[in-house]
Amino acid sequence: MKRFARLYARLDATRSTRAKVAAMADWFAKAPPADAAWAVYLLAGRRLKRTVAPSAYARWAAASVGVPEWLLSTSHATVGDTAETVALMIDTARPTPTDADGVADRPLAAWITEHLRPLAKADDEQKRAALSGWWAALPADQLFLLGKVLTGALRVGVSRKLVVRALARCAEARDAPVDEAVILHRLTGDWSPSAAFFESLLAPPEDGTRPPSQPYPYFLATPVDDAGPEGLGPRAEWQAEWKWDGIRGQLIRRGGEAWLWSRGEELVTPRFPAVVEAAAGLPDGTVLDGELLAWRDGAPLPFAELQRRLNRKRVGKTLLAEVPVAFMAYDVMERGGEDIRARPLEERRAALDAIVESLGHPRLMASPILDGDTWQALAEARESARDRRVEGLMLKRRGSPYRAGRPRGDWWKWKLDPLTVDAVLIYAQPGSGRRATLLTDYTFGVWRGDTLVPFAKAYSGLSDAEITELDRWLRSHTREKFGPVRAVDPEQVFEIAFEGIRRSTRHKSGVAVRFPRMVRWRRDKPAAEADTLAAVEALIEG
Amino acid sequence: MQPIFHHPDGLYCPQAGAFIDPLVPVKRALLTHAHADHLRPGSDAYWCAAPAEALVRRRAGPDATIHPVPYGKAIPIGRLTVSWHPAGHMLGSAQIRVEHRDAVWVVSGDYKRAADPTCAPFETVPCDVFVSEATFGLPIFRWPDPEAVVDEIIAWWRAGAAEGRPSALFAYAYGKSQRILGHLARRALPGPIWLHGAVQGGVDAYRAAGVALADTAGLVVDAEPADLKRALVLAPVSAGGSPWMKRLKRAQTGFASGWMRIRGNRRRKGYDRGFLLSDHADWPALLRTIEESGARRIRFWPGHGEALGDLLRERGRDAGPLERWPGRDPLTPSPPDRPSEVA
């Protein structure tokens, strides 16, 4: 853990991606492979099964150093992170660790496999005893990492892409270069960290058998900018499709079995039996990229319906019947057991049409290609997106391969303009993490008669300078405090954008919005001129 | 009546017709130290600890009436007996001790217990009522040994110098910057030290007071780019992101402050590095100082110490915010209640 803490400190001390990649590559090369595998696991954002709830972790720690719980929460409000609050609190109460057993010198892999993982099965008393020992023995930086690993994910501002780049750098240093896309593929899907796994990450491309369930890395699209798609060149070079409003998924049929992965690389096979049933008819060695949609009578249902199914581990009969799901396929990554991602789009598309047609299953469709041979015609089609319950259009370059990650140029998403409402900021509270010392989480209200009804919360969309300025204003215009939440003078108006709106019985305003964010600070607008709830309700479809 | 009250514009001492650290011009201003949030120009007269005189004059103006008082010397002001005692916060910083009838009150001002080669160390002043600052009054703030932090600064600077990059270290222009230079004196350094203009004034004042500081090469505005490649540059926080920064090509940036204890602050402020160097008391120092004061009543500087006060009360102590002045506003120009008349 000591060595890993040093890597963490190096990553945390710089904002340069070059320096971060160099630090990781350096560490991976020198570390024992099992430790390197676990570092990859943690840095790429994967998490251990939760051993201790963050609240219990903090409570036990506070009790161990005699800090009352209310003081713990006041401290937490300043720090914004449970693991860090605990680390600082223990480090303040106990300046010098006493580490008779060499706890800090345990290698990362041993820490996790021999100490942290087994703890998941222990009862609370055993957990507390183990934690107390570690709290006494570790210095602040390692206390922080321990807390992060136990209670949630470790976030250091390195993306999986940077981890992959560092691994590629390692392979290069061994004179056995491996393409970043190959490493990314190897990091996709289900794997468990071990020395052997780490070596297989860096193995030559032709080498190495992969587990049959392993998905490919997704190709992610870039948003078309405000100027529109004309800059992309002639319309004829592009294939246009609807941008479906569901969950990205990858359907794998190999060795007589089927697997369904979600965009977040979670196996969701048991939740979508109809799609798995459809996949049973696919030829072996087929991998499709597409969208999971709630689908009935030839059209998608609102996203909220799909969410009802995603939120459950097992789906009951009623829900299966109420929210039927389909897989809308738009690409083929593997055909007849062969990786065809390098083939041009048209060829993959022809393969897709052939596969879907010969399958002939109502729950597995091919995303239709849109006509309209001018950008203008597509712009008109995009106008109908909200009525069709799609998010806009996808533009894919003809002749292009299926790439990994989000490289610019071949796949674009041309989303619908969001809905917007002018609303008044009524409550504010501190954010978390790096925003813990600033009021950055806001609640906005719209008028119902002469009261403001809370209608959306938003956290993003302002510049750092605006956040600082607003923070200062809010602090001097606080009317009342409820714990961390401040009721503020209802004076500041913001334009709030969101992707969708529906009725909700769980919200005071009776409506719920999707992805609300601030697009503009309407300093020009007095609060009295903000929108009314009636105007907001009028945006609800149907 | 107690001799010290909380007032929106400072701490009000009715029996002296004076304010401690007033934020507006008043008749009589008693100063704990010369930072801008404790000293505003325009008062009729200032009293401060003797070593603070030059710094006070810089801020109060050349024509200001300043009465420097040696540490420990008691003088009468109105019906109070007042003395200044080292607070260890910066050069000339003081706790103000006020004696009224049989009661002794001490206002801590800002203070620290950690080593600082540029000012007299904090002295414990026994008292009945202790009015403490508590900027870092939460059980998460503890400072490492300052010498170890200075080691870190030098190592960071050395790494920058090896790459031919200036190392811009942001810190308060008065106090913290000079403290850093004080720690760096007598150390082996990787390169020259250059200053932002705002830091120079404090450096001159400290040197004039006989405080040993590391040598400085001059102002960044007068430097050639080549001079800065191995340099440590000390600058106030406000210089970060200003056009002045353009002179520091490829600079690495650091910030020296107690707030750097929190990772979110290190990251949000956008500096490459945070150095945990504070001129305030950390949590253990606050508890220790309150204990050592022997005070029966603990009061906190307005806006400070809410949590610490609650905790002490839970432990059965008489602790809480300093009482607000209940009378007519002494600053309202309506005779005969002006402070000057009271005295």
Interface residues (C-beta under 8 A of the other chain):
Chain A: D12 A13 T14 R15 V65 V67 P68 W70 L71 T74 S75 T78 V79 G80 D81 E84 T85 L88 M89 D91 T92 A93 P95 F144 G157 G433 R434 R435 A436 T437 L438
Chain B: L138 P139 I140 F141 R142 R261 I262 R263 G264 N265 R266 R267 R268 G270 D272 R273 D282 W283 P284 A307 D310 L311 E314
